[in-house]
């Protein structure tokens, strides 16, 4: 028998793909009710691991297979000595159940009958009743088994009220497969959603659990593949992968003993208009800390002295025009443009001069805004650049609203790549990278990164990896992971509040060399 896998997988699935995996497993000889029993056992194991002292549990069960998971879990909880309260959602609940959910109901009813026949005193209580707003939860924990991955519209009626009751209470919540009210494909809240402390997902890890609003509702994410055979997974190709530390070790090899500074790329950072020199310097420092051989910063004259004092390893040049920038472009292998660039005539000149070259580019911040605002640049498309917008910049690039863009971040990053070519990196919770063929998601990172300079740091990391010979796609996705992982290590040491972009500088080389501080 195949061993179960409980580690978070790299492959990410839509709800439709997960249903197909489930269907293929059943067609391959694994009964659907057996999968439901495995799911319930997996969820109960998570419950016991996180709340080992709990003596009572309240389960809210819908009428679909998600509710069926909850009904089987209720039977398991009683068998393990827990008092159980099952609250069912929807009128004529038992009559509406079908397939495996109906089998789960019959299993629970049979257990109740068996217990009654042997004397109730020997068993903890198991109460089943319809949910009403006035019903008090009697458990130490609430299990959310109301709505699964098939939800495609706003939550309404009793379900919405029950979710609000769960969220207004103080009991910890375990969500079965997905917090009710979340869209499994986009991570959007469909009106209202359960705020869980822990979510355990089954068979295929749903992509929506790792991005957009979902990160505020999922809590700690657990996974169980329910011992689905590898042959089943091979029948459902995926184009979305989660970036992990393993990818870093696979791509970055050991340096040759004969290496010199010219072996690892010459990066030119362009930015730092009046009053914004710090952004460009942060990017340049990130380039240096991530292993590029030579770094030049092209900026306003007023920033030269401060930049040299802060980071003497970076060569700093004052440039007044695109013409003065050209000699620096001639010596570069990669250009990072945008951090603190501004939107002045000076900024526009430098960007236009840079775009005349055939050099690989990392384009961020104000360089992206200039692409939106300058009619000459508006139609620009390249195969050898990485664009790194946050949602606001991405919405401007696509001439969309931010809310419309965030409604489906996966589709949005695809539109960016199709419109501008190269590699598109959409920042935010669950940052996404795509080259039009494969897409990557990074679920590392923390709220402390919501501070000035973090995007500039990411641009520099990306440029450094690109200069060291990584493809644009690999450079972008590994830069996102390095950036987030460094921030997570900093947060472990000092907490999230007050985290500065430059705090990451010590962690970056440690991560790159496998020596986390």
Secondary structure, DSSP 4 states (H G I P E B T S, - for coil): -PPP--SPPSB-B-HHHHHHHHHHHHHTT--HHHHHHHHHHHHHHHHHHH-TT--EEEEEE-SSHHHHHHHHHHHHHHHTT-EEEEEE-STTHHHH--HHHHHHHHHHHHHHHHHHHT-GGGS--EEEEE--TTPPP-SSEEEEES--TT--S---HHHHHHHHHHHHS-SEEEEESS-TTB-TTT--B-S-----SEEEEESS-BGGGGSGGGGGTS-EEEEE-TT--HHHHHTS--SEEE--HHHHHHH--PPPTT--GGGG-EEEEE---TT-HHHHHHHHHHHHHTT-SEEEEEE-GGGHHHHHHH-TTSEEEE--SHHHHHHHHHT-SEEEE-TT--SSHHHHHHHHHHHTS-SEEEE-HHHHHHHHH-TTTTT---SSEEE---HHHHHHHHT--HHHHHTTHHHHHHHHHHHH-SEEEE-STTEEEE-SS-EEEE----GGG-STTHHHHHHHHHHHHHHTT--HHHHHHHHHHHHHHHHHHHHHHH-STT--GGGHHHHHHHHHTT---
